[in-house]
Amino acid sequence: MNDEQEKLEIIYQDQYIIAINKPSGLLVHKSPIDKHETRYAMKILRNQIGQWVYPVHRLDKPTSGLLLFALSPEIAKTLSEQFASNTVKKMYIALVRGYAPLGGIIRHALKETAMFKHQKKMVEKREPQEALTLYKRLATVELPYSVDRYPRTRYSLVAAYPRTGRTHQIRKHLKHISHPIIGDAKHGKGKHNRIFEEKHGIHRLLLAAIEISFTHPITTEKMRLKAPLQSDFKSLLLNLGWEEIALTF
């Protein structure tokens, strides 16, 4: 399937903005980091609706969920200012290793991520930036899988509410409290990732942006958009015995 035929799930659209449910594994826009990738959300959506779209925030390639675009440069500027001032509220869900605490605040400054080798020294000289994430545990499960010296393994479903917008913030923050996200090749643990590949056929980062709240740039209406989980993520929740939660998303 090529991008001229592919269509993305549209969550909301008017003459000023459009929001989609981005699948895991799809870039937001063309990137020199992944220069061989020809599929990206901006291009697919542009072809789908027949007009240019302008990104106002981003989701990592492996993260699924709500992605908001403006339909003009002027609207993009207004929305980008909301994101920059941290007035946009976002909710994610993630499956993490271990029994996470019932809830809390992760206040842990993060360094910028160098995208290219030539940027590494420059980025390392910069001070870490303030980063804040609220979270709460939604469910736990113990599975009969042996990892390292433990005969069984424990996992939690967590809701995360980032209050700042640093690169890989939720992934880094959950690792910081020793509960990395399953499927995170960079910040997680390979043995646990492989369990979900082998036992559940999951080959993705189990992180999804499911809700976003912001002020409409023209009407000033308070917007609250929600995106359903992708079928593989939802099926996993059902398989883990979390039917009530799975149906919520």
C-alpha positions as CSV (number, residue, x, y, z in Angstrom):
1,M,0.0,0.0,0.0
2,N,1.5,3.4,-0.9
3,D,0.7,6.7,0.7
4,E,-1.6,7.8,-2.2
5,Q,-4.0,5.0,-1.2
6,E,-3.5,5.0,2.5
7,K,-5.9,6.9,4.8
8,L,-5.5,8.0,8.4
9,E,-8.3,8.0,11.0
10,I,-9.6,11.6,11.4
11,I,-10.7,12.3,15.0
12,Y,-11.8,16.0,14.4
13,Q,-11.8,18.4,11.5
14,D,-13.0,21.9,10.8
15,Q,-11.8,24.7,8.4
16,Y,-8.9,25.6,10.8
17,I,-7.6,22.4,12.4
18,I,-7.5,18.6,11.9
19,A,-6.7,15.8,14.4
20,I,-5.8,12.3,13.5
21,N,-5.1,9.0,15.3
22,K,-1.5,8.3,14.2
23,P,-0.5,4.6,14.0
24,S,2.6,3.4,15.8
25,G,5.5,3.3,13.4
26,L,4.6,6.3,11.3
27,L,6.7,9.5,11.2
28,V,5.0,12.8,11.7
29,H,7.0,14.4,8.9
30,K,10.0,13.7,6.7
31,S,13.1,13.4,8.8
32,P,16.8,13.2,7.9
33,I,17.2,10.8,10.9
34,D,15.0,8.3,9.0
35,K,15.9,9.4,5.5
36,H,14.9,6.1,3.8
37,E,11.3,6.3,5.2
38,T,8.8,7.5,2.6
39,R,5.7,7.2,4.7
40,Y,4.9,10.1,7.0
41,A,1.7,11.5,8.4
42,M,1.9,15.0,6.9
43,K,2.2,13.6,3.4
44,I,-0.5,10.9,3.8
45,L,-3.0,13.4,5.3
46,R,-2.2,16.1,2.7
47,N,-3.1,13.7,0.0
48,Q,-6.1,12.4,1.9
49,I,-7.8,15.8,2.4
50,G,-6.3,17.6,-0.6
51,Q,-4.7,20.5,1.2
52,W,-1.5,21.3,3.1
53,V,-1.3,20.6,6.8
54,Y,1.0,22.2,9.4
55,P,2.2,20.2,12.4
56,V,2.0,22.0,15.8
57,H,3.5,19.3,18.0
58,R,5.0,15.8,17.4
59,L,4.7,12.2,18.5
60,D,7.7,9.8,18.4
61,K,7.5,7.4,15.4
62,P,6.7,4.4,17.7
63,T,4.1,6.3,19.7
64,S,0.5,6.1,18.5
65,G,-2.4,8.4,19.1
66,L,-3.7,12.0,18.8
67,L,-1.8,14.2,16.5
68,L,-3.0,17.8,15.9
69,F,-2.4,19.8,12.7
70,A,-3.3,23.3,11.6
71,L,-4.7,24.0,8.2
72,S,-2.8,27.3,7.7
73,P,0.5,28.8,8.9
74,E,-1.3,31.5,11.0
75,I,-3.3,28.9,12.9
76,A,-0.2,26.8,13.3
77,K,1.6,29.7,15.0
78,T,-1.3,30.2,17.4
79,L,-1.5,26.6,18.4
80,S,2.3,26.2,18.6
81,E,2.3,29.0,21.2
82,Q,-0.2,27.1,23.3
83,F,2.1,24.0,23.3
84,A,5.1,26.2,24.0
85,S,3.4,27.8,27.0
86,N,2.4,24.3,28.3
87,T,-1.3,25.2,28.4
88,V,-2.2,22.2,26.3
89,K,-3.1,19.2,28.4
90,K,-2.3,15.7,27.2
91,M,-3.0,12.2,28.5
92,Y,-1.1,9.1,27.5
93,I,-1.4,5.5,28.6
94,A,1.6,3.1,28.8
95,L,2.3,-0.5,29.8
96,V,5.4,-0.5,32.0
97,R,7.6,-3.0,33.8
98,G,6.9,-3.7,37.5
99,Y,4.2,-2.6,39.9
100,A,4.3,1.2,39.5
101,P,3.3,3.4,42.6
102,L,-0.4,4.3,42.8
103,G,0.5,7.7,41.4
104,G,2.8,10.7,41.8
105,I,4.8,13.5,40.2
106,I,8.1,13.0,38.3
107,R,10.1,16.2,38.4
108,H,13.3,15.3,36.7
109,A,15.2,17.7,34.4
110,L,16.1,16.3,31.0
111,K,18.9,17.0,28.6
112,E,18.1,17.6,25.0
113,T,18.6,14.6,22.7
114,A,21.3,15.0,20.0
115,M,19.7,13.9,16.7
116,F,23.0,13.7,14.9
117,K,26.6,12.9,15.9
118,H,27.9,16.4,15.1
119,Q,25.3,17.9,17.6
120,K,26.4,15.6,20.5
121,K,29.1,17.9,22.0
122,M,27.0,21.0,21.6
123,V,23.9,19.4,23.3
124,E,26.0,17.9,26.1
125,K,27.2,21.4,27.1
126,R,23.6,22.6,27.6
127,E,21.9,22.5,31.0
128,P,19.1,20.0,31.5
129,Q,15.6,21.5,31.0
130,E,12.9,21.3,33.6
131,A,10.5,18.5,33.0
132,L,7.4,17.5,34.9
133,T,5.1,14.5,34.5
134,L,2.1,13.4,36.6
135,Y,1.0,9.8,36.5
136,K,-1.3,7.3,38.1
137,R,-1.5,3.5,38.0
138,L,-4.6,2.1,36.4
139,A,-4.0,-1.7,36.7
140,T,-1.5,-4.4,37.5
141,V,-0.9,-7.9,36.4
142,E,1.5,-10.7,37.3
143,L,2.4,-13.1,34.4
144,P,4.1,-16.6,34.5
145,Y,7.1,-15.5,32.5
146,S,10.6,-16.0,33.9
147,V,13.0,-13.1,33.5
148,D,16.5,-13.1,35.1
149,R,16.1,-14.7,38.6
150,Y,12.4,-14.1,38.9
151,P,9.9,-16.9,38.1
152,R,7.1,-14.5,37.4
153,T,7.0,-10.9,36.0
154,R,4.9,-7.9,37.0
155,Y,3.5,-5.1,34.8
156,S,1.4,-2.0,35.3
157,L,-0.8,0.1,33.1
158,V,-0.1,3.7,33.7
159,A,-1.8,7.0,32.7
160,A,0.8,9.8,32.2
161,Y,0.1,13.5,32.0
162,P,3.2,15.5,30.8
163,R,3.2,19.1,31.9
164,T,6.2,20.0,29.8
165,G,7.1,18.8,26.3
166,R,10.6,17.5,26.3
167,T,11.8,14.9,23.8
168,H,11.0,11.4,24.9
169,Q,9.8,12.9,28.2
170,I,7.4,10.1,29.3
171,R,9.7,7.4,28.2
172,K,12.7,8.9,30.1
173,H,10.6,9.8,33.2
174,L,9.1,6.3,33.5
175,K,12.6,4.8,33.2
176,H,13.8,7.3,35.8
177,I,11.4,5.8,38.4
178,S,12.4,2.2,37.3
179,H,9.3,1.5,35.3
180,P,10.3,1.6,31.7
181,I,7.7,1.2,28.9
182,I,7.4,-2.1,27.3
183,G,8.6,-2.0,23.6
184,D,11.0,0.9,24.2
185,A,14.1,-0.2,22.5
186,K,16.1,2.8,23.7
187,H,15.0,3.3,27.3
188,G,13.5,-0.1,28.2
189,K,14.8,-3.6,28.8
190,G,15.2,-6.0,25.9
191,K,14.2,-9.2,27.8
192,H,10.8,-7.8,28.7
193,N,10.3,-6.4,25.3
194,R,11.0,-9.8,23.8
195,I,8.4,-11.5,26.1
196,F,5.7,-9.3,24.6
197,E,6.9,-10.0,21.1
198,E,7.0,-13.8,21.6
199,K,4.0,-14.3,23.8
200,H,1.6,-11.5,22.5
201,G,3.0,-10.6,19.0
202,I,3.6,-7.0,20.1
203,H,6.3,-5.3,18.1
204,R,5.8,-1.7,19.1
205,L,6.2,0.8,21.9
206,L,3.2,0.4,24.2
207,L,2.7,4.2,24.6
208,A,-0.4,6.0,23.2
209,A,-1.6,9.6,23.3
210,I,-5.3,9.2,24.0
211,E,-6.5,12.7,24.9
212,I,-5.6,16.3,24.3
213,S,-7.2,19.5,25.6
214,F,-6.6,23.0,24.2
215,T,-8.3,26.2,23.2
216,H,-9.6,26.5,19.7
217,P,-7.5,29.2,18.0
218,I,-10.5,30.9,16.4
219,T,-13.6,30.1,18.4
220,T,-11.7,30.0,21.8
221,E,-13.9,27.0,22.6
222,K,-12.3,24.6,25.0
223,M,-11.5,21.5,23.0
224,R,-11.1,18.0,24.4
225,L,-10.3,15.3,21.8
226,K,-10.0,11.6,22.4
227,A,-8.5,8.8,20.2
228,P,-9.3,5.1,20.5
229,L,-6.4,2.7,21.1
230,Q,-5.0,0.9,18.1
231,S,-6.4,-2.7,17.9
232,D,-3.1,-4.4,18.9
233,F,-2.8,-2.3,22.1
234,K,-6.5,-2.8,22.9
235,S,-6.3,-6.6,22.3
236,L,-3.3,-6.8,24.6
237,L,-5.3,-5.1,27.4
238,L,-8.1,-7.6,26.9
239,N,-5.6,-10.6,26.9
240,L,-4.2,-9.3,30.2
241,G,-7.6,-9.4,31.8
242,W,-8.2,-5.6,31.7
243,E,-11.5,-5.7,29.8
244,E,-13.2,-2.9,31.7
245,I,-10.2,-0.6,31.1
246,A,-9.8,-1.7,27.4
247,L,-13.5,-0.8,26.7
248,T,-12.9,2.7,28.3
249,F,-10.3,3.4,25.6
